[in-house]
Amino acid sequence: MQDSAFARWLSPLMAFCFTFIMIAALASAVGIQIDRQLDFWLLWFGTMVILALPLCYLEIALAKRSKTTALNALSSLTRDADASQKWRIVGWLAVVFIPFLAGAILAHLGMAASVAVGLGFSSQILFVGLAIIAFALSFIPRQILLILMVLGIIISLISSLFLAQPTTSWHWTPIEFKEWGNATVLALVATGLGMGLYWQNSLIQIQNTSEASKTAFPIWIAQFVAVIAFGFYSAQQNFSDTTLAIAGVIAAALLFQLAREQLQQRQLSVLMQWVILLIATLIWLIPNMQFEFNILLMLWGLLICLIYSIFAGWIMKISHLRKSMNFSNEIFYNLWRIAVRIVLPLSIILAMLAIIGPLFS
């Protein structure tokens, strides 16, 4: 674990890097078009405020309450709430989703880089090579991985300035129901919420402060800044897929490391740890299944967030999270509780319907 000084800036910096890379890897891959559409960007910003912000506070509050990583925490959280053990499934859904998401990043960014550079390898061989590199890098200290990821993003942003092409002007387009699903996916899944990543990396810091909100808000700000940075980046229309792919490999390595740490704390055998990591990652090798896996990725990530919002909003005892949040104003707590109990579940369900709907049209 990191010392408290490092932990203060680890989670916000990680939030910025993860959000930027995951949006870059997944936006086009899942068919989300965001090029200078004012209506969609405003919708996206709106979901960052009304959905991502309350969920970020929720994740950090659960970290303060449990004092351990997400997978390990569900045992004590369900006992404290006198809840069924079935709620613990969300921890397993999240920890398996982490390497699945890492596989998606490797598959999508690797393919884009391969096309840009003109490599003669098959997509499967390239994916395996990138996965091996990412698994090897996952044993490097977290501080070094984070620094490398930051450098990769900075190089990508700078290179986009030199490779920029003329772009269309900002414009309005008719808002469609599916855009709510897309915006919600970008605000929740592509920011890494629900997986326990920021929960895991804020454990030391959160125990040294009386208010979970002081830890959660900088993480959300970093995510929001990453959204704006990606808007600048994507607006250039032509950017370095190679440098972004390198950053993506480092991000995947960090995801593997975080997932492995959760499994270790759950005291799984080393064999079972690697079975989970390898299967969830290498499933992306199955040919002609990327469309189906992309849909699964969006629905799976949203389902995790939905379960957490229902569990925290309706199953846990009010006093537990109130004490963990320790808002300076009761109004803030009431607004947050309404968001977690009502706004988040309904919005996520609508987003899932928006994703599933076109499949049957």
N, C-alpha and C positions, 0 to 999 in steps of 0.2 A: 504493500500500500504506500501511497505517496505521503510525504509529510504535509502538514497543514499549509505551509507557505506555497507549495506547489499546487495543492488542491484548490486554492483560491482562484487560480486562473485556468486550471486544467479543464474544468467542465465547460465554461463559456467558450474557450478556444476550440475545444473538441466539438462543441455544438455548432460553431461556425463552419468548421471543416467538414463535418459529417453532413450538415444540411446542404452545403454547396455541392459536394461531390454526389450525394444521393439524388439531388434534383437534376444535376447535369447528366447522371447516368440513367435516370428513370423517366424523366419528363417525355422525351421523344420516344423512348422505347415502349411506353404504355399509351402512346397516341395522344399525349397532352400537347396541344398547340398553344403557345403562350407568346408568340412573336408580336410584340407591340400592340396587343389588344387591350385597350384601356379598361374595358368592362371586365375582362378576366383578371387582370392584375389587381383591380380594386376589389373584386370578389375574393381573390387570394389573400390580399392584405386583411380583408374582413375576417376570413377564417383564421388567420394567424392571431387575431385579437380575441375573438369570441370562442375559439376552439383550442388552439395551441396553447395560449396563455393559461387558461384554467387547468389544462391537462399537465402542463409543466409544473405548476404549483402542486398539483395532486401527486405527481411522481416524487417530488422532493419531500412533501409532507409524509408520504409513506416511508421514505428513506429515514427520516428523523424518527418516525414512530418505531420502525423495525430494527434499526441499527445494524442491518446486515444487507447483503445483496438480494435482489428481487426474488430469485428462485428460492433461496433459503428462507426469505421473509414470509412467504405465504403461509407457512406452517403456523408461525406465531400470530400472524394477522387474523387468520381464520379462527384460531382459538380465542383470541381476545374478543372477537366479534360474535362468538358462539355460533359460527356459521358452518355450513357443510364443508367437508373436505373437498368437495367437487370444485369449489372455487380455486383451489390450488392449481387447477389445470392451466390457468392463465400464465403462471410462471413458466410452465413447460412449453406452452405455445410460444412464449416470447423468446426463450433461450434457444429453441430450435429455429425460430424465425431469423435470428441473428445471422447464422451461417448461410441460410437460404438467401437473405438479402445480400450478403457478401458475394455469393455466387452470381446473383443478378448483376451486381456492379462489375464484376470481372467479365461476365458474358457480354454485357452491352458496351462498356468502354473498350474492352479488348477488341471486339469486332469493329468498332468505329476506328480505332487506331490501326488495325490491320488493313482496312480499306484505304485509309489516308496514306499509309506508308507503302502499300502495295506488296505486303508480305505474301509469299506463296504457300503459307501453311493453311491447313484446313482449320475451321473455327474450333473444332474439338481439340486439336493438338495445341493450338494457341491457348485455349481455355485451361487445359491441364497444366501447361507451362506456367501460366500466370498464377494458377492456384497453388502450385508447388512453391513458387517464390513467395506468395502471400503467407502460406503456412510457415515457411522458414523465417520470414520476417516477424512473425507473431511472437517469436521468442526474444526479440530485441526489447529493451526497456521502453516503457510507454512514453517517457519523455522524448526519447530519440524519434520514435515513430511519429509523434505529434509534430515535432519540428520538421521532419521530412515532409509530412503531409502539408504543412503550412507553406513550405518552400515550393512544393509542386503546384499549389493553388496560385501563389503569387506569380510564378513563372507563366502559368496558363493565362492569368489576367493580363500580364504584360504582353505576352505574345499575341493576344487577341487584338491589341492596339495596332500591331504591325501587320496583321493579316486581315484587318477589317475591310469589308466591302460595303458599297452603298446599300442602305436598308430602306424599307418602306417607312413612311411616317406613322406616328401613333394614330390609331383609328378605333372607332367603335364598331362592334359587331353585335348581332342579336344574341342575347343571353339564352342559352339552352339549358335544359335540366341536367344534362350530363356534365356541364361545366361545374355544377356544385360538387359532383363526385370527384372531378379532377382537382378542384381547389382544396377539397378536404383531404385527399390523398397527399397532396403536396404539403399541406399544413401539418398533418399528423404523422403520416408514414415516412415521408421524405425528410422529415426533421429528426427522425429517430426516436420519437416519443412512444412510450408504451413498452419499450424493450428493456427498460431498466438501465440503460447506458449511463444517463446522467445521475440517476439514483446511485449507481455503483461507484461513480467517480466523485460523488459529493459526500460520501459517508463521513470522512474525517472532518471536513469543513462544517457539515451540518450539525455535528455534535458540539461544536465550539460556538454556536450562535443560538440565541433564544428564539429566533424567528426563521422558519423555513423560507419565508417569502424573500428574505435577503439573499438567499442562494438561488432561488428559482428565477427571479427577475433578470439577473445578468445572463442566465442561460437563454431565456427567451429573447432578450435583446440581441444576443449573438446570432440566434437563428434568424431573426428579422433582418439583421444586417446582411446575412448570407443570401437571403431572398433578393434583397436590393442589389447585391454584388452580382448575383446570377443574372438579374435583369440587364445590368450593364454588359455582362459577359456575352449573353445570348444575343443581345441586340447587335453585336458586331457581325453576325451572320457567318463568320469564318474564323475558326479558332483552332488551336493546336490540340487535336485529339490525342496525340502522343503524350504530351506532358500531362494532360488530364488523366490519361490511362495509368500513367505512373503513379499519380496521386491516388487513383482509384485502387491500385494494388496495395498501397500503404494503408488506405482506409480499410480494405478487406482484412489486412493483417491485424489491424487494431480490433476489428470486429471479432475475428477468431480468438484473439487474446482475451477479450472481455467475456465471450461466451465460455471459453475454457475455464476462466476464473470462477464463473458462476457454477459450472458443473463440478469443479474441484471443491468448492465450499459446500456443495450438496453431498460431497463424499462419494461421488461416483467413481468407479474404477477407471483407470487410465484407458483401458480398452473400450469401455462404453463411451467415454468422452470422445474418443477419436471416431467411433462408429457414428455417433450423432453428428459430429462436425463434417465428416466426409460425405455421408449420405445426403445431408441437407445441402451441401455445396455442389457435389458432383451430379446431383439430379439434373442440373442444367445441361449436362452432356446429352441428354435424351434428344434425338433429332426431331425437328418439326413440332416442338412443343412449346416454343417460346411465347406464343400468343396466350396459350392456356396458363402457362406459368406466370405471365405478367398479370393476368386477371386474378390468379390465386394470390400473388404478391400483394395486390391492392386490398383484396377482401380479407386476407389473413391479418395484415397490419391493422386494418380498421376494426376487425373483430377483437383484437387484443385491447385496443383503446376502448371499445364499447364495454367489454367485460370489466375493465378497471373502473370505468366511470359508474357502472351500475353497482359494483361491489363497494366502492368508496361512498357513493351517494346514497345508497339504499340499505346496504347490509352492515357496514361498519357503524359503530356507535358514534353519535355526533360529538361527544366530548373528546374522543380520541384525536380526531383530525383537527378539531378546533384548537386544542392545546398544541398540536404540532405546528399548525399554521401560525398561530399567535399574531394575527393581523393587528395593526395599530388601531384600526377602526372597525367596529362591528359591521358597518355597512359593507365594507370590502368582503368580509367573510360571508355575509348573506348573499351578495352578488356571486361570489365564487361558488357557493353551495347550489344556487339556482342553476348556474352554468353546468356544474357537474351532474346534478340530478336530472335536469330536464333538457337543457340546450344541447349538451354533448351527445347523450344517447339518441335523441331525435335526429340531430344533424347527421350523425354517423349512419343511422339506419337509412335516411334519405340518400346519403352518398352511396351506400351499398346498393340500393335500388337503382340509382342512376348508373352504376357500373354494370349491373346485371341486366337492366332493361334492354339495352341495344342488342344483347345476345339473342333475344327472342323476337326481335322485330324483323 
